[in-house]
Amino acid sequence: MLIAFNKPYGVLCQFTDRSTPPRRTLAEFGLPAGVYAAGRLDFDSEGLLLLTDEGPLVHRIGDPRHKLRKTYLVQVEGTPQASQLEALRNGVALNDGPTRPAQVRLLDTPPALWPRDPPVRFRKTVPDAWLEVGITEGRNRQVRRMTAAVGLPTLRLVRAAIGPWSLEGLSPGAWCETAARFS
C-alpha cells in the first residue's frame, strides 16, 4: 500500500511525540495502520509525504542512489539574481559536502497554494520570490540550506512532487491511496 499525504505545516513525520508540550503528529489524520513515512519532511515544511507498509518501497523512494527527483515550491526572501540561480543549478557547497546540481526555475507568479497557518511573515521593504527546485538527494533541511548558502533564505517550503507522485488534488491534511509506479 502506498499513501500520498499532504502534510500540513507544523506536523511531525511520525505518529508519536514525546516532547513537552507535544506537537502535532501523523496520528491525527486517520492514516491506515502499519504505514510509515518513506522519507522525511521537516516540521516547518509542507506538502507531499509518501507513506507505505512495504519496507523495500520505503528504500526505493528514500534512497538517494535511486535519484528519485523531489520537486519543491520555495518562497525565498530577496530577489534572485541569475548568479544565485546558477549556483543552485551547479550544486552548492554545504558543511556536509557539495550538493548534486539542482533543477531551478524562477516562477513568474506565486503558485496557487492554500494559506499557511500561521502565515509567512510579510515585510513591505523586503521582496520575496518563488522558485521551483528539483533535487535528487534528501539531506536534512537541504533545500533550506542551499537557498541560504546563495543568500536567499527560505520563507516557505512546499514539496509538490516525489518522482511520479504529486500533491495534485490533495488539500492540507488529506490523503489518498495511490499506485506504486516508477518512471
mmCIF file of the C-alpha atoms, coordinates in Angstrom:
data_MODEL
# 
_entry.id   MODEL 
# 
loop_
_atom_site.group_PDB 
_atom_site.id 
_atom_site.type_symbol 
_atom_site.label_atom_id 
_atom_site.label_alt_id 
_atom_site.label_comp_id 
_atom_site.label_asym_id 
_atom_site.label_entity_id 
_atom_site.label_seq_id 
_atom_site.pdbx_PDB_ins_code 
_atom_site.Cartn_x 
_atom_site.Cartn_y 
_atom_site.Cartn_z 
_atom_site.occupancy 
_atom_site.B_iso_or_equiv 
_atom_site.pdbx_formal_charge 
_atom_site.auth_seq_id 
_atom_site.auth_comp_id 
_atom_site.auth_asym_id 
_atom_site.auth_atom_id 
_atom_site.pdbx_PDB_model_num 
ATOM 1   C CA . MET A 1 1   ? 0.000  0.000  0.000   1.00 0.00 ? 1   MET A CA 1 
ATOM 2   C CA . LEU A 1 2   ? 1.218  3.498  -0.850  1.00 0.00 ? 2   LEU A CA 1 
ATOM 3   C CA . ILE A 1 3   ? -0.377 6.624  0.585   1.00 0.00 ? 3   ILE A CA 1 
ATOM 4   C CA . ALA A 1 4   ? 0.064  10.175 -0.716  1.00 0.00 ? 4   ALA A CA 1 
ATOM 5   C CA . PHE A 1 5   ? -0.451 12.668 2.132   1.00 0.00 ? 5   PHE A CA 1 
ATOM 6   C CA . ASN A 1 6   ? -0.394 16.466 2.105   1.00 0.00 ? 6   ASN A CA 1 
ATOM 7   C CA . LYS A 1 7   ? 1.449  17.186 5.359   1.00 0.00 ? 7   LYS A CA 1 
ATOM 8   C CA . PRO A 1 8   ? 0.404  20.494 6.882   1.00 0.00 ? 8   PRO A CA 1 
ATOM 9   C CA . TYR A 1 9   ? 2.854  22.974 8.361   1.00 0.00 ? 9   TYR A CA 1 
ATOM 10  C CA . GLY A 1 10  ? 3.699  22.159 11.984  1.00 0.00 ? 10  GLY A CA 1 
ATOM 11  C CA . VAL A 1 11  ? 3.196  18.387 11.855  1.00 0.00 ? 11  VAL A CA 1 
ATOM 12  C CA . LEU A 1 12  ? 5.879  15.796 12.633  1.00 0.00 ? 12  LEU A CA 1 
ATOM 13  C CA . CYS A 1 13  ? 6.508  12.980 10.139  1.00 0.00 ? 13  CYS A CA 1 
ATOM 14  C CA . GLN A 1 14  ? 5.935  10.383 12.846  1.00 0.00 ? 14  GLN A CA 1 
ATOM 15  C CA . PHE A 1 15  ? 2.986  9.010  14.785  1.00 0.00 ? 15  PHE A CA 1 
ATOM 16  C CA . THR A 1 16  ? 4.130  9.869  18.327  1.00 0.00 ? 16  THR A CA 1 
ATOM 17  C CA . ASP A 1 17  ? 5.883  12.755 20.038  1.00 0.00 ? 17  ASP A CA 1 
ATOM 18  C CA . ARG A 1 18  ? 7.407  12.688 23.492  1.00 0.00 ? 18  ARG A CA 1 
ATOM 19  C CA . SER A 1 19  ? 8.232  16.396 23.696  1.00 0.00 ? 19  SER A CA 1 
ATOM 20  C CA . THR A 1 20  ? 6.568  18.768 26.145  1.00 0.00 ? 20  THR A CA 1 
ATOM 21  C CA . PRO A 1 21  ? 4.237  20.191 25.084  1.00 0.00 ? 21  PRO A CA 1 
ATOM 22  C CA . PRO A 1 22  ? 3.514  17.513 22.484  1.00 0.00 ? 22  PRO A CA 1 
ATOM 23  C CA . ARG A 1 23  ? 3.489  18.554 18.852  1.00 0.00 ? 23  ARG A CA 1 
ATOM 24  C CA . ARG A 1 24  ? 1.054  17.502 16.144  1.00 0.00 ? 24  ARG A CA 1 
ATOM 25  C CA . THR A 1 25  ? 1.817  14.140 14.544  1.00 0.00 ? 25  THR A CA 1 
ATOM 26  C CA . LEU A 1 26  ? 0.561  11.913 11.729  1.00 0.00 ? 26  LEU A CA 1 
ATOM 27  C CA . ALA A 1 27  ? -1.678 10.106 14.250  1.00 0.00 ? 27  ALA A CA 1 
ATOM 28  C CA . GLU A 1 28  ? -4.399 12.752 13.966  1.00 0.00 ? 28  GLU A CA 1 
ATOM 29  C CA . PHE A 1 29  ? -5.071 12.221 10.248  1.00 0.00 ? 29  PHE A CA 1 
ATOM 30  C CA . GLY A 1 30  ? -6.726 8.765  10.199  1.00 0.00 ? 30  GLY A CA 1 
ATOM 31  C CA . LEU A 1 31  ? -3.992 7.116  8.155   1.00 0.00 ? 31  LEU A CA 1 
ATOM 32  C CA . PRO A 1 32  ? -4.134 3.319  7.770   1.00 0.00 ? 32  PRO A CA 1 
ATOM 33  C CA . ALA A 1 33  ? -2.435 1.244  10.464  1.00 0.00 ? 33  ALA A CA 1 
ATOM 34  C CA . GLY A 1 34  ? 1.075  -0.024 9.765   1.00 0.00 ? 34  GLY A CA 1 
ATOM 35  C CA . VAL A 1 35  ? 2.231  2.660  7.316   1.00 0.00 ? 35  VAL A CA 1 
ATOM 36  C CA . TYR A 1 36  ? 5.438  4.620  7.793   1.00 0.00 ? 36  TYR A CA 1 
ATOM 37  C CA . ALA A 1 37  ? 6.910  7.652  6.077   1.00 0.00 ? 37  ALA A CA 1 
ATOM 38  C CA . ALA A 1 38  ? 9.125  6.934  3.074   1.00 0.00 ? 38  ALA A CA 1 
ATOM 39  C CA . GLY A 1 39  ? 11.487 9.828  3.715   1.00 0.00 ? 39  GLY A CA 1 
ATOM 40  C CA . ARG A 1 40  ? 11.023 12.906 5.858   1.00 0.00 ? 40  ARG A CA 1 
ATOM 41  C CA . LEU A 1 41  ? 9.590  16.365 5.606   1.00 0.00 ? 41  LEU A CA 1 
ATOM 42  C CA . ASP A 1 42  ? 10.594 18.907 8.240   1.00 0.00 ? 42  ASP A CA 1 
ATOM 43  C CA . PHE A 1 43  ? 8.166  20.051 10.923  1.00 0.00 ? 43  PHE A CA 1 
ATOM 44  C CA . ASP A 1 44  ? 8.113  23.531 9.363   1.00 0.00 ? 44  ASP A CA 1 
ATOM 45  C CA . SER A 1 45  ? 7.757  22.305 5.769   1.00 0.00 ? 45  SER A CA 1 
ATOM 46  C CA . GLU A 1 46  ? 4.562  21.325 3.999   1.00 0.00 ? 46  GLU A CA 1 
ATOM 47  C CA . GLY A 1 47  ? 3.472  19.118 1.173   1.00 0.00 ? 47  GLY A CA 1 
ATOM 48  C CA . LEU A 1 48  ? 3.761  15.644 -0.223  1.00 0.00 ? 48  LEU A CA 1 
ATOM 49  C CA . LEU A 1 49  ? 4.726  12.834 2.108   1.00 0.00 ? 49  LEU A CA 1 
ATOM 50  C CA . LEU A 1 50  ? 4.560  9.234  0.924   1.00 0.00 ? 50  LEU A CA 1 
ATOM 51  C CA . LEU A 1 51  ? 3.738  6.520  3.448   1.00 0.00 ? 51  LEU A CA 1 
ATOM 52  C CA . THR A 1 52  ? 3.797  2.761  2.931   1.00 0.00 ? 52  THR A CA 1 
ATOM 53  C CA . ASP A 1 53  ? 3.738  -0.549 4.748   1.00 0.00 ? 53  ASP A CA 1 
ATOM 54  C CA . GLU A 1 54  ? 6.320  -2.051 2.369   1.00 0.00 ? 54  GLU A CA 1 
ATOM 55  C CA . GLY A 1 55  ? 9.976  -1.855 3.508   1.00 0.00 ? 55  GLY A CA 1 
ATOM 56  C CA . PRO A 1 56  ? 11.512 -2.239 0.023   1.00 0.00 ? 56  PRO A CA 1 
ATOM 57  C CA . LEU A 1 57  ? 9.307  0.587  -1.240  1.00 0.00 ? 57  LEU A CA 1 
ATOM 58  C CA . VAL A 1 58  ? 10.478 2.863  1.609   1.00 0.00 ? 58  VAL A CA 1 
ATOM 59  C CA . HIS A 1 59  ? 14.046 2.143  0.490   1.00 0.00 ? 59  HIS A CA 1 
ATOM 60  C CA . ARG A 1 60  ? 13.287 2.674  -3.223  1.00 0.00 ? 60  ARG A CA 1 
ATOM 61  C CA . ILE A 1 61  ? 11.630 6.039  -2.584  1.00 0.00 ? 61  ILE A CA 1 
ATOM 62  C CA . GLY A 1 62  ? 14.021 7.400  0.034   1.00 0.00 ? 62  GLY A CA 1 
ATOM 63  C CA . ASP A 1 63  ? 17.459 6.180  -1.023  1.00 0.00 ? 63  ASP A CA 1 
ATOM 64  C CA . PRO A 1 64  ? 19.384 8.898  -2.924  1.00 0.00 ? 64  PRO A CA 1 
ATOM 65  C CA . ARG A 1 65  ? 21.126 6.244  -5.036  1.00 0.00 ? 65  ARG A CA 1 
ATOM 66  C CA . HIS A 1 66  ? 17.855 5.824  -6.945  1.00 0.00 ? 66  HIS A CA 1 
ATOM 67  C CA . LYS A 1 67  ? 17.918 9.563  -7.805  1.00 0.00 ? 67  LYS A CA 1 
ATOM 68  C CA . LEU A 1 68  ? 14.147 9.965  -7.479  1.00 0.00 ? 68  LEU A CA 1 
ATOM 69  C CA . ARG A 1 69  ? 13.512 13.663 -8.102  1.00 0.00 ? 69  ARG A CA 1 
ATOM 70  C CA . LYS A 1 70  ? 11.805 15.667 -5.365  1.00 0.00 ? 70  LYS A CA 1 
ATOM 71  C CA . THR A 1 71  ? 10.224 18.936 -6.506  1.00 0.00 ? 71  THR A CA 1 
ATOM 72  C CA . TYR A 1 72  ? 9.708  21.843 -4.117  1.00 0.00 ? 72  TYR A CA 1 
ATOM 73  C CA . LEU A 1 73  ? 7.963  25.191 -4.346  1.00 0.00 ? 73  LEU A CA 1 
ATOM 74  C CA . VAL A 1 74  ? 10.148 27.561 -2.360  1.00 0.00 ? 74  VAL A CA 1 
ATOM 75  C CA . GLN A 1 75  ? 9.333  31.104 -1.286  1.00 0.00 ? 75  GLN A CA 1 
ATOM 76  C CA . VAL A 1 76  ? 12.616 32.915 -0.725  1.00 0.00 ? 76  VAL A CA 1 
ATOM 77  C CA . GLU A 1 77  ? 13.475 36.263 0.773   1.00 0.00 ? 77  GLU A CA 1 
ATOM 78  C CA . GLY A 1 78  ? 15.059 38.591 -1.738  1.00 0.00 ? 78  GLY A CA 1 
ATOM 79  C CA . THR A 1 79  ? 15.122 38.942 -5.497  1.00 0.00 ? 79  THR A CA 1 
ATOM 80  C CA . PRO A 1 80  ? 17.013 36.011 -7.040  1.00 0.00 ? 80  PRO A CA 1 
ATOM 81  C CA . GLN A 1 81  ? 19.862 37.038 -9.313  1.00 0.00 ? 81  GLN A CA 1 
ATOM 82  C CA . ALA A 1 82  ? 20.994 34.934 -12.263 1.00 0.00 ? 82  ALA A CA 1 
ATOM 83  C CA . SER A 1 83  ? 24.244 34.101 -10.440 1.00 0.00 ? 83  SER A CA 1 
ATOM 84  C CA . GLN A 1 84  ? 22.350 32.752 -7.410  1.00 0.00 ? 84  GLN A CA 1 
ATOM 85  C CA . LEU A 1 85  ? 20.122 30.552 -9.569  1.00 0.00 ? 85  LEU A CA 1 
ATOM 86  C CA . GLU A 1 86  ? 23.144 29.311 -11.491 1.00 0.00 ? 86  GLU A CA 1 
ATOM 87  C CA . ALA A 1 87  ? 24.923 28.436 -8.226  1.00 0.00 ? 87  ALA A CA 1 
ATOM 88  C CA . LEU A 1 88  ? 21.937 26.300 -7.194  1.00 0.00 ? 88  LEU A CA 1 
ATOM 89  C CA . ARG A 1 89  ? 21.909 24.634 -10.641 1.00 0.00 ? 89  ARG A CA 1 
ATOM 90  C CA . ASN A 1 90  ? 25.624 23.796 -10.341 1.00 0.00 ? 90  ASN A CA 1 
ATOM 91  C CA . GLY A 1 91  ? 25.443 22.430 -6.801  1.00 0.00 ? 91  GLY A CA 1 
ATOM 92  C CA . VAL A 1 92  ? 26.155 24.250 -3.572  1.00 0.00 ? 92  VAL A CA 1 
ATOM 93  C CA . ALA A 1 93  ? 28.924 23.643 -1.038  1.00 0.00 ? 93  ALA A CA 1 
ATOM 94  C CA . LEU A 1 94  ? 27.303 22.855 2.321   1.00 0.00 ? 94  LEU A CA 1 
ATOM 95  C CA . ASN A 1 95  ? 29.010 21.972 5.602   1.00 0.00 ? 95  ASN A CA 1 
ATOM 96  C CA . ASP A 1 96  ? 28.356 18.257 4.904   1.00 0.00 ? 96  ASP A CA 1 
ATOM 97  C CA . GLY A 1 97  ? 29.752 18.434 1.364   1.00 0.00 ? 97  GLY A CA 1 
ATOM 98  C CA . PRO A 1 98  ? 28.670 19.668 -2.057  1.00 0.00 ? 98  PRO A CA 1 
ATOM 99  C CA . THR A 1 99  ? 25.143 19.007 -3.277  1.00 0.00 ? 99  THR A CA 1 
ATOM 100 C CA . ARG A 1 100 ? 24.284 17.491 -6.603  1.00 0.00 ? 100 ARG A CA 1 
ATOM 101 C CA . PRO A 1 101 ? 23.182 20.008 -9.228  1.00 0.00 ? 101 PRO A CA 1 
ATOM 102 C CA . ALA A 1 102 ? 19.550 21.097 -8.798  1.00 0.00 ? 102 ALA A CA 1 
ATOM 103 C CA . GLN A 1 103 ? 16.909 21.935 -11.359 1.00 0.00 ? 103 GLN A CA 1 
ATOM 104 C CA . VAL A 1 104 ? 15.855 25.503 -10.555 1.00 0.00 ? 104 VAL A CA 1 
ATOM 105 C CA . ARG A 1 105 ? 13.284 27.753 -12.142 1.00 0.00 ? 105 ARG A CA 1 
ATOM 106 C CA . LEU A 1 106 ? 12.193 31.234 -11.057 1.00 0.00 ? 106 LEU A CA 1 
ATOM 107 C CA . LEU A 1 107 ? 8.380  31.363 -11.092 1.00 0.00 ? 107 LEU A CA 1 
ATOM 108 C CA . ASP A 1 108 ? 6.753  34.416 -12.686 1.00 0.00 ? 108 ASP A CA 1 
ATOM 109 C CA . THR A 1 109 ? 3.792  34.299 -10.293 1.00 0.00 ? 109 THR A CA 1 
ATOM 110 C CA . PRO A 1 110 ? 3.298  32.722 -6.876  1.00 0.00 ? 110 PRO A CA 1 
ATOM 111 C CA . PRO A 1 111 ? 1.914  29.172 -7.075  1.00 0.00 ? 111 PRO A CA 1 
ATOM 112 C CA . ALA A 1 112 ? -1.769 28.620 -6.243  1.00 0.00 ? 112 ALA A CA 1 
ATOM 113 C CA . LEU A 1 113 ? -1.351 27.243 -2.726  1.00 0.00 ? 113 LEU A CA 1 
ATOM 114 C CA . TRP A 1 114 ? -3.519 27.128 0.364   1.00 0.00 ? 114 TRP A CA 1 
ATOM 115 C CA . PRO A 1 115 ? -2.927 29.788 3.032   1.00 0.00 ? 115 PRO A CA 1 
ATOM 116 C CA . ARG A 1 116 ? -0.369 28.744 5.630   1.00 0.00 ? 116 ARG A CA 1 
ATOM 117 C CA . ASP A 1 117 ? -1.293 28.797 9.301   1.00 0.00 ? 117 ASP A CA 1 
ATOM 118 C CA . PRO A 1 118 ? 0.475  30.731 10.713  1.00 0.00 ? 118 PRO A CA 1 
ATOM 119 C CA . PRO A 1 119 ? 1.085  32.932 7.673   1.00 0.00 ? 119 PRO A CA 1 
ATOM 120 C CA . VAL A 1 120 ? 4.589  33.674 6.449   1.00 0.00 ? 120 VAL A CA 1 
ATOM 121 C CA . ARG A 1 121 ? 5.884  36.967 7.848   1.00 0.00 ? 121 ARG A CA 1 
ATOM 122 C CA . PHE A 1 122 ? 5.339  39.756 5.321   1.00 0.00 ? 122 PHE A CA 1 
ATOM 123 C CA . ARG A 1 123 ? 7.683  42.749 5.154   1.00 0.00 ? 123 ARG A CA 1 
ATOM 124 C CA . LYS A 1 124 ? 6.931  45.639 2.805   1.00 0.00 ? 124 LYS A CA 1 
ATOM 125 C CA . THR A 1 125 ? 10.590 46.586 2.434   1.00 0.00 ? 125 THR A CA 1 
ATOM 126 C CA . VAL A 1 126 ? 11.920 43.089 1.656   1.00 0.00 ? 126 VAL A CA 1 
ATOM 127 C CA . PRO A 1 127 ? 10.907 41.487 -1.643  1.00 0.00 ? 127 PRO A CA 1 
ATOM 128 C CA . ASP A 1 128 ? 10.310 37.774 -1.993  1.00 0.00 ? 128 ASP A CA 1 
ATOM 129 C CA . ALA A 1 129 ? 10.105 35.352 -4.891  1.00 0.00 ? 129 ALA A CA 1 
ATOM 130 C CA . TRP A 1 130 ? 9.071  31.782 -5.643  1.00 0.00 ? 130 TRP A CA 1 
ATOM 131 C CA . LEU A 1 131 ? 11.347 29.107 -7.059  1.00 0.00 ? 131 LEU A CA 1 
ATOM 132 C CA . GLU A 1 132 ? 10.678 25.597 -8.252  1.00 0.00 ? 132 GLU A CA 1 
ATOM 133 C CA . VAL A 1 133 ? 13.595 23.438 -7.091  1.00 0.00 ? 133 VAL A CA 1 
ATOM 134 C CA . GLY A 1 134 ? 14.179 19.811 -8.047  1.00 0.00 ? 134 GLY A CA 1 
ATOM 135 C CA . ILE A 1 135 ? 16.765 17.695 -6.213  1.00 0.00 ? 135 ILE A CA 1 
ATOM 136 C CA . THR A 1 136 ? 17.685 14.015 -6.209  1.00 0.00 ? 136 THR A CA 1 
ATOM 137 C CA . GLU A 1 137 ? 19.174 13.942 -2.717  1.00 0.00 ? 137 GLU A CA 1 
ATOM 138 C CA . GLY A 1 138 ? 17.414 14.203 0.604   1.00 0.00 ? 138 GLY A CA 1 
ATOM 139 C CA . ARG A 1 139 ? 19.778 15.648 3.168   1.00 0.00 ? 139 ARG A CA 1 
ATOM 140 C CA . ASN A 1 140 ? 18.490 17.194 6.357   1.00 0.00 ? 140 ASN A CA 1 
ATOM 141 C CA . ARG A 1 141 ? 16.914 20.578 5.534   1.00 0.00 ? 141 ARG A CA 1 
ATOM 142 C CA . GLN A 1 142 ? 18.793 20.520 2.226   1.00 0.00 ? 142 GLN A CA 1 
ATOM 143 C CA . VAL A 1 143 ? 16.720 22.961 0.169   1.00 0.00 ? 143 VAL A CA 1 
ATOM 144 C CA . ARG A 1 144 ? 16.647 25.485 3.024   1.00 0.00 ? 144 ARG A CA 1 
ATOM 145 C CA . ARG A 1 145 ? 20.416 25.212 3.439   1.00 0.00 ? 145 ARG A CA 1 
ATOM 146 C CA . MET A 1 146 ? 21.002 25.504 -0.306  1.00 0.00 ? 146 MET A CA 1 
ATOM 147 C CA . THR A 1 147 ? 18.951 28.680 -0.708  1.00 0.00 ? 147 THR A CA 1 
ATOM 148 C CA . ALA A 1 148 ? 20.559 30.193 2.410   1.00 0.00 ? 148 ALA A CA 1 
ATOM 149 C CA . ALA A 1 149 ? 24.030 29.373 1.039   1.00 0.00 ? 149 ALA A CA 1 
ATOM 150 C CA . VAL A 1 150 ? 23.351 31.535 -2.028  1.00 0.00 ? 150 VAL A CA 1 
ATOM 151 C CA . GLY A 1 151 ? 21.851 34.385 0.010   1.00 0.00 ? 151 GLY A CA 1 
ATOM 152 C CA . LEU A 1 152 ? 18.145 33.590 -0.441  1.00 0.00 ? 152 LEU A CA 1 
ATOM 153 C CA . PRO A 1 153 ? 16.699 32.454 2.915   1.00 0.00 ? 153 PRO A CA 1 
ATOM 154 C CA . THR A 1 154 ? 13.646 30.197 2.628   1.00 0.00 ? 154 THR A CA 1 
ATOM 155 C CA . LEU A 1 155 ? 10.378 31.606 3.955   1.00 0.00 ? 155 LEU A CA 1 
ATOM 156 C CA . ARG A 1 156 ? 8.054  28.757 2.919   1.00 0.00 ? 156 ARG A CA 1 
ATOM 157 C CA . LEU A 1 157 ? 8.805  25.284 1.589   1.00 0.00 ? 157 LEU A CA 1 
ATOM 158 C CA . VAL A 1 158 ? 6.210  23.013 -0.034  1.00 0.00 ? 158 VAL A CA 1 
ATOM 159 C CA . ARG A 1 159 ? 7.141  19.641 -1.525  1.00 0.00 ? 159 ARG A CA 1 
ATOM 160 C CA . ALA A 1 160 ? 4.985  19.380 -4.647  1.00 0.00 ? 160 ALA A CA 1 
ATOM 161 C CA . ALA A 1 161 ? 6.158  16.025 -6.028  1.00 0.00 ? 161 ALA A CA 1 
ATOM 162 C CA . ILE A 1 162 ? 8.297  12.962 -5.472  1.00 0.00 ? 162 ILE A CA 1 
ATOM 163 C CA . GLY A 1 163 ? 9.099  11.228 -8.741  1.00 0.00 ? 163 GLY A CA 1 
ATOM 164 C CA . PRO A 1 164 ? 5.760  10.478 -10.460 1.00 0.00 ? 164 PRO A CA 1 
ATOM 165 C CA . TRP A 1 165 ? 3.626  11.309 -7.392  1.00 0.00 ? 165 TRP A CA 1 
ATOM 166 C CA . SER A 1 166 ? 2.285  14.818 -6.788  1.00 0.00 ? 166 SER A CA 1 
ATOM 167 C CA . LEU A 1 167 ? 0.116  16.843 -4.438  1.00 0.00 ? 167 LEU A CA 1 
ATOM 168 C CA . GLU A 1 168 ? -2.482 17.424 -7.108  1.00 0.00 ? 168 GLU A CA 1 
ATOM 169 C CA . GLY A 1 169 ? -5.986 17.331 -5.659  1.00 0.00 ? 169 GLY A CA 1 
ATOM 170 C CA . LEU A 1 170 ? -4.874 16.963 -2.006  1.00 0.00 ? 170 LEU A CA 1 
ATOM 171 C CA . SER A 1 171 ? -5.666 19.720 0.464   1.00 0.00 ? 171 SER A CA 1 
ATOM 172 C CA . PRO A 1 172 ? -3.562 20.006 3.649   1.00 0.00 ? 172 PRO A CA 1 
ATOM 173 C CA . GLY A 1 173 ? -4.219 17.026 5.929   1.00 0.00 ? 173 GLY A CA 1 
ATOM 174 C CA . ALA A 1 174 ? -5.844 14.972 3.141   1.00 0.00 ? 174 ALA A CA 1 
ATOM 175 C CA . TRP A 1 175 ? -4.509 11.647 1.878   1.00 0.00 ? 175 TRP A CA 1 
ATOM 176 C CA . CYS A 1 176 ? -5.311 9.004  -0.710  1.00 0.00 ? 176 CYS A CA 1 
ATOM 177 C CA . GLU A 1 177 ? -4.070 5.569  -1.669  1.00 0.00 ? 177 GLU A CA 1 
ATOM 178 C CA . THR A 1 178 ? -2.041 5.622  -4.866  1.00 0.00 ? 178 THR A CA 1 
ATOM 179 C CA . ALA A 1 179 ? -0.245 3.196  -7.150  1.00 0.00 ? 179 ALA A CA 1 
ATOM 180 C CA . ALA A 1 180 ? 3.416  2.333  -6.561  1.00 0.00 ? 180 ALA A CA 1 
ATOM 181 C CA . ARG A 1 181 ? 4.671  3.319  -10.005 1.00 0.00 ? 181 ARG A CA 1 
ATOM 182 C CA . PHE A 1 182 ? 8.109  4.413  -11.084 1.00 0.00 ? 182 PHE A CA 1 
ATOM 183 C CA . SER A 1 183 ? 9.109  6.275  -14.225 1.00 0.00 ? 183 SER A CA 1 
# 
